[in-house]
Amino acid sequence: MQSKIEHIPDSNAFSDYCVLLVEDDEIMRLSLEDRLNLEQIPVRAVSNTAHARQALEEGDIDLVVTDIRLSDGTGIDLFSDITLHFPGVPVILMTAYGDVSDAVTLVKAGALDYLTKPFDINDLIDKIEHHLSCRADRRLTLNHSDAEDSFKPGSGFLGKSSAMRKIERLVARLGESDSSVLLTGESGVGKEVVATLIHHNSLRSHGPMIKVNCAALSSSLIESELFGHEKGAFTGASQQRIGRFEQAQGGTIFLDEIAEVSPDIQIKLLRILQEREFERVGGTETITLDARVIAATQVALAESIKRNEFRSDLYWRLNVIHIEIPPLRERREDIVYLARLFVSEFVNKSGNKIKGLSKEVELQLQSMPFPGNVRELKNIIERAVTLCDAPWIGTNDLHTLDNESSNNSTTTLRQSIDEAECKAINRALAENESKISQAADALGISRKNLWEKMKRHGIER
């Protein structure tokens, strides 16, 4: 059957967002839910605080609209939970006239806004759309130099998947801590982005962030590069040099590819982390370290320790807080979301008239393995925007890319099965105009099974 799906993506500006509606009055809840659906604003409607907390735990919530009086608690309690456990998720309150003072108190404590019942539903829609539009503007700064200033933990800055939102919430909790952080994950997943957000969300945000790629430094230079040296410390040391640790004083030092440092440098790093002090090469002055240390690696350090390539004591000093960033193929709901952001970014930079990604391209992107992760996706979109000469980026624009590394990369059996399943589902949806029942019949599975598989692969209708 030929695909009848349109070559134009969903034009709804808020399709990447989700509003959590918490209202125990069934008539009110259904009425508001229907109106939000009519406005093409994705909504998840629940009747109590318990279900609201469950929805928040699952992630993908951009805004909470809640009544103050609920059957199993209050909107006040829910707001407190959100502030503590889901910072960055804004709240709009709906309240009866007698509870206005409570609503005003919560707005002063950080709630976004409130409406007094009975209210004009158009007022609520206007508030929701205004807030989501502001949120969209902030997200477009994802890769701009001022990105960290617009970061709101838990807001979906890193992605819409629950895994990335949990990382955002952890970043928020690290704000008042100076603990060392170890970031792990494959190349291209965004370890440096997360490290930068940790710094800019910390008490050290006004200090410098010094980034060091340990793999790019030769063994003969790394000691001087990290710790500095005094004049005459070695041949060629014609003047004093301030090292990266000293440059990071008052701020953060990010040691990328930490697994690549030699055993003798590992010993010196261990001393810095234990004693919080160091000396320049050839110097006698002891310098007290006043910087947070964030390290990152794509190497399994546990295996390196077994092979005596990495010190276990240094590992535990670095690994006070561990953040594992999953590969893009394990959070497929982020693929189209990030691709749209990258399109907006590159269109804004180039000034061309591209409107966005075609539906076929979005389906194709969702089925790709992305061994290069977010870095690969960004490169694909940048090149597609550059080469596209039509209003919508089509599959031919992706075909101009060199995907040889993707096609020839070694994958596990599980990955191969997942990729084949994802492609089959996308094909069935395209051939059946995104109708779930018909696509499920074509695949020989139940509608429920298809919904579950779509959710696991991050496939949207």
BELPE-V586233 format. One record per backbone hydrogen bond with DSSP energy under -0.5 kcal/mol. NH is the residue of the N-H (numbers start at 1). CO is the residue of the C=O. E is the energy in kcal/mol with one decimal. If there is no record, write none. Layout:
nh/co/e
NH/CO/E
NH/CO/E
This chain:
nh/co/e
4/430/-0.8
5/430/-0.5
15/12/-1.3
17/14/-1.8
19/42/-2.5
20/63/-3.2
21/19/-0.7
21/44/-2.4
22/20/-0.5
22/65/-3.0
23/21/-0.6
23/46/-2.2
26/24/-0.8
29/25/-3.1
30/26/-2.8
31/27/-2.2
32/28/-2.6
33/29/-2.5
34/30/-2.5
35/31/-2.0
36/32/-2.5
37/33/-2.4
38/34/-2.3
39/35/-1.8
40/37/-1.5
41/36/-2.8
42/40/-0.6
44/19/-2.9
46/21/-2.9
52/48/-1.6
53/49/-2.7
54/50/-1.8
55/51/-2.2
56/52/-2.3
57/53/-2.3
58/54/-1.7
59/55/-0.6
59/56/-0.9
62/18/-2.9
62/60/-0.5
63/18/-1.1
64/90/-2.4
65/20/-3.2
66/64/-0.5
66/92/-2.4
67/22/-2.2
68/94/-1.9
70/68/-0.6
70/73/-1.8
71/47/-0.6
73/70/-0.9
75/68/-3.2
76/68/-0.5
78/74/-2.0
79/75/-2.6
80/76/-2.1
81/77/-2.2
82/78/-2.5
83/79/-2.6
84/80/-1.9
85/81/-3.4
86/81/-0.6
86/82/-2.0
89/86/-1.8
90/62/-0.6
90/88/-0.8
92/64/-3.1
93/113/-2.5
94/66/-2.7
95/115/-2.6
99/96/-1.9
100/97/-1.4
103/99/-1.9
104/100/-2.8
105/101/-2.0
106/102/-2.1
107/103/-2.4
108/104/-2.1
109/105/-1.2
110/107/-1.1
111/106/-2.8
112/91/-2.3
113/91/-1.1
115/93/-2.4
117/95/-3.2
117/115/-0.5
121/119/-0.5
123/120/-1.5
124/120/-1.2
125/121/-2.4
126/122/-2.5
127/123/-2.1
128/124/-2.6
129/125/-2.9
130/126/-2.5
131/127/-2.3
132/128/-2.7
133/129/-2.2
134/130/-2.0
135/131/-2.3
136/132/-2.3
137/133/-2.1
138/134/-1.9
139/135/-2.1
140/136/-1.5
141/138/-1.5
142/139/-1.8
144/141/-1.7
147/144/-1.8
149/146/-0.9
150/146/-0.7
150/147/-1.2
151/148/-0.9
155/152/-2.3
165/161/-1.9
166/162/-2.1
167/163/-1.4
168/164/-2.0
169/165/-2.2
170/166/-2.1
171/167/-2.4
172/168/-1.9
173/169/-1.7
174/170/-1.4
175/172/-1.3
176/173/-0.5
177/174/-1.8
181/293/-1.7
182/321/-3.1
183/181/-0.5
183/295/-3.1
184/323/-2.3
185/297/-1.1
189/186/-1.5
194/190/-2.2
195/191/-2.4
196/192/-2.4
197/193/-2.1
198/194/-2.4
199/195/-2.1
200/196/-2.6
201/197/-1.5
202/199/-1.7
203/175/-1.3
205/202/-1.5
207/204/-2.1
210/208/-0.5
210/252/-2.7
211/209/-0.5
212/254/-3.1
214/212/-1.0
214/256/-2.3
216/213/-1.4
217/214/-1.0
221/218/-1.3
222/218/-2.0
225/221/-2.6
226/222/-2.7
227/223/-2.7
228/224/-1.9
229/241/-1.6
230/281/-2.5
232/237/-3.2
233/230/-2.0
237/234/-2.6
238/236/-1.9
241/229/-3.1
243/241/-0.6
244/225/-2.5
245/226/-2.5
247/243/-2.2
248/244/-1.4
249/246/-1.3
250/290/-4.0
251/248/-2.9
252/208/-2.6
253/292/-2.9
254/210/-3.2
255/253/-0.6
255/294/-3.0
256/212/-2.8
256/254/-0.9
258/255/-0.5
258/296/-2.4
260/257/-1.9
261/258/-1.4
266/262/-2.3
267/263/-1.6
268/264/-1.4
269/265/-2.6
270/266/-2.3
271/267/-1.9
272/268/-2.0
273/269/-2.3
274/270/-2.2
275/271/-3.4
276/271/-0.6
276/272/-1.8
278/287/-2.0
281/228/-2.9
283/280/-2.3
287/278/-3.5
287/285/-0.5
289/276/-2.6
292/251/-2.3
294/253/-2.6
294/292/-0.5
295/181/-2.8
296/255/-2.2
297/183/-2.0
301/299/-1.2
303/300/-0.9
304/300/-1.6
305/301/-2.5
306/302/-1.6
307/303/-1.6
308/305/-1.7
309/304/-3.2
310/304/-1.0
315/311/-1.9
316/312/-2.1
317/313/-1.3
318/314/-2.3
319/315/-2.5
320/318/-0.6
321/180/-1.4
321/318/-0.5
323/182/-2.6
323/321/-0.5
324/322/-0.5
325/184/-2.9
325/323/-0.6
326/324/-0.7
330/327/-1.5
331/328/-1.6
334/331/-2.3
335/332/-1.3
336/332/-0.6
337/333/-0.5
338/334/-3.0
339/335/-2.5
340/336/-2.6
341/337/-1.5
342/338/-2.7
343/339/-2.4
344/340/-2.3
345/341/-2.4
346/342/-2.8
347/343/-2.7
348/344/-2.3
349/345/-1.8
350/346/-2.5
351/347/-2.7
355/391/-3.7
356/391/-0.9
358/393/-2.4
362/358/-2.1
363/359/-2.4
364/360/-2.3
365/361/-3.0
366/362/-1.9
367/363/-0.8
367/364/-0.8
368/364/-0.5
368/365/-1.1
373/370/-1.6
374/188/-0.8
375/188/-1.4
375/372/-0.7
376/372/-1.1
377/373/-2.1
378/374/-2.7
379/375/-2.0
380/376/-2.5
381/377/-2.4
382/378/-2.6
383/379/-2.3
384/380/-2.4
385/381/-2.8
386/382/-1.8
387/383/-2.3
388/384/-2.0
393/356/-3.0
397/394/-0.9
398/394/-0.9
399/395/-2.0
400/396/-0.8
401/398/-1.8
403/401/-1.2
407/403/-2.5
408/404/-2.3
409/405/-0.7
416/412/-2.4
417/413/-2.5
418/414/-2.5
419/415/-2.6
420/416/-2.3
421/417/-2.7
422/418/-2.6
423/419/-2.3
424/420/-2.3
425/421/-2.3
426/422/-2.4
427/423/-2.4
428/424/-2.4
429/425/-2.5
430/426/-2.2
431/427/-2.5
432/428/-1.0
433/430/-1.1
434/429/-3.7
435/432/-2.1
436/434/-0.7
439/435/-2.5
440/436/-2.9
441/437/-2.1
442/438/-2.3
443/439/-1.7
444/440/-1.1
445/440/-2.3
450/446/-2.3
451/447/-2.7
452/448/-2.3
453/449/-2.2
454/450/-2.7
455/451/-2.4
456/452/-2.2
457/453/-2.2
458/454/-0.8
458/455/-0.5
459/454/-2.8
